Amino acid sequence: MVSYYLDTSALLKRYVEELGSTWIRTQVSEATLLVSSELVIVEAVSAFNRRAREGGLSLTEYRRVRDILYEDCRVQYQIVPVARSIIALACTLLENHQLRGYDAMHLATALTVKRSLQKRELAPLTFVCADDHLNIAASAEGLRVDNPLDYA
């Protein structure tokens, strides 16, 4: 069983062409469990909108990738809702690492999922992220880490 937590920087590569897109698409197709925070939806739609405003996506392309994302979140990803326990852990992570708020939320969510998988004796979780700074914090917190940019 292959389990991945995708932060927004990794997840976006599935929907728009960037460095690391080929690798992430291959990994996603082979994974048995794909997990992310519900915050990924807002962050991804924001990124799609920014690309549309800047001319990187047409309005038609924007709507297409947004709708595919919504459907994938419904049927392919296990989307973890924001909970007070995750917020509390994210605040602790902010005190221990130099992270931005949503990055801390992604890391806290991944750590929560990791613990749940361990309790059920399931395959370990790999944190997939294209942000070196966040990957350093994730590794320091005991997560397996993979960066799609390492395969670009």
C-alpha positions in Angstrom: 0.0 0.0 0.0 1.3 3.4 -1.0 0.0 6.4 1.1 0.7 10.0 0.1 -0.2 13.2 1.8 -0.2 15.9 -0.9 0.3 19.5 0.1 -0.9 22.2 -2.3 2.5 22.6 -4.0 2.5 18.9 -5.0 -1.2 18.6 -5.7 -1.2 21.5 -8.2 1.3 19.7 -10.4 -1.4 17.1 -11.2 -3.6 19.8 -12.7 -1.3 22.3 -14.4 2.0 21.6 -16.1 5.0 22.5 -13.9 8.3 21.0 -13.0 7.6 17.7 -11.4 4.1 17.2 -13.0 5.0 14.0 -14.8 6.4 12.5 -11.6 3.4 13.5 -9.4 0.9 12.2 -12.0 2.7 8.8 -12.0 2.8 8.6 -8.2 -0.9 9.5 -7.9 -1.9 6.9 -10.4 0.0 4.2 -8.4 -1.1 5.3 -4.9 -3.6 3.4 -2.9 -4.3 6.3 -0.5 -4.2 10.0 -1.3 -4.8 12.4 1.5 -4.9 16.2 2.0 -6.4 18.9 4.2 -9.6 20.5 3.0 -7.6 23.7 2.9 -6.0 22.3 -0.3 -9.2 23.1 -2.2 -9.1 26.8 -1.3 -5.4 27.0 -2.0 -5.6 25.2 -5.4 -8.6 27.3 -6.6 -6.7 30.4 -5.6 -3.6 29.2 -7.6 -5.8 28.4 -10.6 -7.4 31.8 -10.4 -4.0 33.5 -10.2 -2.9 31.7 -13.3 -6.1 32.7 -15.1 -5.6 36.4 -14.1 -2.0 36.3 -15.3 -2.8 34.6 -18.6 -1.4 31.2 -17.8 -4.9 29.6 -18.0 -7.8 30.6 -20.2 -11.2 30.9 -18.5 -12.2 27.6 -20.1 -9.0 25.9 -18.8 -9.5 27.4 -15.4 -13.0 26.0 -15.2 -11.9 22.6 -16.4 -9.1 22.1 -13.9 -11.2 23.5 -11.1 -14.0 21.1 -11.9 -11.6 18.2 -12.2 -10.1 19.1 -8.8 -13.6 19.2 -7.2 -14.4 15.8 -8.6 -11.1 14.3 -7.5 -11.6 15.7 -4.0 -15.0 14.0 -4.0 -13.9 10.5 -5.3 -10.1 10.1 -5.2 -8.7 12.0 -2.2 -9.4 11.5 1.4 -10.0 15.1 2.5 -9.3 15.7 6.1 -11.5 18.5 7.7 -10.0 21.2 9.8 -10.4 20.3 13.4 -9.4 22.1 16.6 -6.9 19.3 17.4 -5.2 20.0 14.0 -5.2 23.7 14.7 -3.6 23.2 18.1 -0.9 21.0 16.6 -0.3 23.5 13.9 0.2 26.3 16.5 2.8 24.1 18.2 4.5 23.4 14.9 4.6 27.2 14.3 6.5 27.6 17.6 9.0 24.9 16.7 9.6 25.6 13.0 9.7 28.6 10.7 6.5 27.9 8.8 3.6 29.9 7.3 0.2 29.3 8.7 -1.3 27.0 6.0 2.0 25.1 5.8 1.7 24.4 9.5 -1.9 23.2 8.9 -0.8 20.8 6.2 2.0 19.5 8.3 -0.3 19.1 11.3 -2.9 17.3 9.2 -0.3 14.9 7.8 1.0 14.1 11.3 -2.5 13.4 12.4 -3.1 11.1 9.4 0.3 9.4 10.0 -0.7 8.6 13.6 -4.0 7.2 12.5 -2.3 4.9 9.9 0.2 3.7 12.5 -2.6 2.9 15.0 -4.2 0.7 12.3 -0.8 -0.7 11.3 -1.2 0.5 7.7 1.5 1.5 5.3 3.5 4.6 6.3 2.6 8.0 5.0 4.8 9.9 2.6 4.5 13.7 2.8 4.8 15.0 -0.8 5.6 18.7 -1.1 7.6 20.9 -3.5 8.7 23.3 -0.7 12.1 22.5 0.8 11.5 24.6 3.9 8.3 22.7 4.7 9.9 19.4 3.8 12.7 20.0 6.3 10.1 20.6 9.1 8.1 17.5 8.0 11.3 15.4 8.1 12.2 16.8 11.5 8.7 15.7 12.7 9.3 12.2 11.6 7.5 12.1 8.3 8.9 10.4 5.1 9.3 13.2 2.6 9.4 13.3 -1.2 9.7 16.4 -3.4 8.4 16.3 -7.0 11.0 18.8 -8.0 13.7 16.2 -7.3 12.3 14.3 -10.3 11.9 17.2 -12.7 
